[in-house]
């Protein structure tokens, strides 16, 4: 998988934005990853699916089921489950108030190993929450995979919970590839690097 080609494709479909953005954590960031746009671009969607598959095969990750974290992890997880012929589960943002009232949807057997999947990891709180829900339903959770790791604490938080975080790219790699290909202006790139160095290194 050529990271430069993937990075450029993400930029071209509006998934990488520069400016000033407030993250779900409340922090202000000079860049934003809008990866929920990926399924609207079939060729990019397919390329992203292949990148996840390549990473998991390279790392030798084995699992019984894939669990999509709401909301962006759900379409990406469906794609990966289809490509790998693995059963798919997903979480609701909140438990439903009728029927089974479950937060986790799909078939899960006690002791099965579940791979968490999301689009981007920032603080890791969403992935940690998903892991707790899955474990509460009897699953084993040892790995989580994302397209981009912003390297803002997710890896450390998950490691404390015994979960290894895998990422197709770090944000630093993604932005470096965009700068190297001329898709990201030098002043914007340096501003983002300053943010990364000052806040998260």
Secondary structure, 3 states (H helix, E strand, C coil): CCHHHHHHHHHHCCCEEEEEEECCCCCEEEEEECHHHHHHCHHHHHHHHHHHHHHHHHHCCCCCEEEECCCHHHHHHHHHHHHHCCEEEEECCCCCCCCCCCCEECCCCCCCEEEEEEEEECCCHHHHHHHHHHHHCCCEEEEEEEEEECCCCHHHHHHHCCCEEEEEEEHHHHHHHHHHCCCCCHHHHHHHHHHHHHHHC
